Amino acid sequence: MEYIQLNLVVLVTLFVYTAVIGIWMKVANYVGEKLGIGRFFINLWMKTRRYK
């Protein structure tokens, strides 16, 4: 019975961790799109490649 409870705790922990990380990634993606951070880094990377 202890092994079943331990396995359930591990599974629930993994599920919660995965759900929190998924929500965090969606929020970060939304904020990044609104602020234009991705375009800034892509343009910066392209400028550094041109000068090499």
C-alpha positions as CSV (number, residue, x, y, z in Angstrom):
1,M,0.0,0.0,0.0
2,E,2.9,2.4,0.7
3,Y,4.3,1.8,-2.8
4,I,0.9,2.8,-4.4
5,Q,0.7,5.9,-2.3
6,L,4.2,6.9,-3.1
7,N,3.6,6.3,-6.8
8,L,0.4,8.4,-6.7
9,V,2.3,11.3,-4.9
10,V,5.0,11.2,-7.5
11,L,2.5,11.2,-10.4
12,V,0.5,14.0,-8.9
13,T,3.7,16.0,-8.4
14,L,4.8,15.5,-11.9
15,F,1.3,16.4,-13.3
16,V,1.2,19.6,-11.2
17,Y,4.8,20.5,-12.2
18,T,4.0,20.0,-15.9
19,A,0.8,22.0,-15.6
20,V,2.5,24.9,-13.9
21,I,5.4,24.9,-16.4
22,G,2.9,24.9,-19.3
23,I,0.9,27.8,-17.9
24,W,4.2,29.7,-17.2
25,M,5.3,29.1,-20.8
26,K,2.0,30.4,-22.2
27,V,2.2,33.5,-20.1
28,A,5.8,34.1,-21.1
29,N,5.0,33.7,-24.7
30,Y,2.1,36.1,-24.5
31,V,4.2,38.8,-22.7
32,G,7.1,38.3,-25.2
33,E,4.8,38.8,-28.1
34,K,3.2,41.9,-26.7
35,L,6.5,43.5,-25.8
36,G,8.3,42.4,-29.1
37,I,11.2,40.8,-27.3
38,G,11.5,38.1,-29.9
39,R,11.8,40.5,-32.8
40,F,14.4,42.5,-30.9
41,F,16.7,39.5,-30.3
42,I,16.2,38.3,-33.9
43,N,17.2,41.7,-35.3
44,L,20.1,41.9,-32.9
45,W,21.3,38.4,-34.0
46,M,21.0,39.3,-37.6
47,K,23.1,42.5,-37.1
48,T,25.9,40.6,-35.4
49,R,25.9,38.0,-38.2
50,R,26.3,40.7,-40.8
51,Y,29.4,42.2,-39.2
52,K,31.4,39.0,-39.0
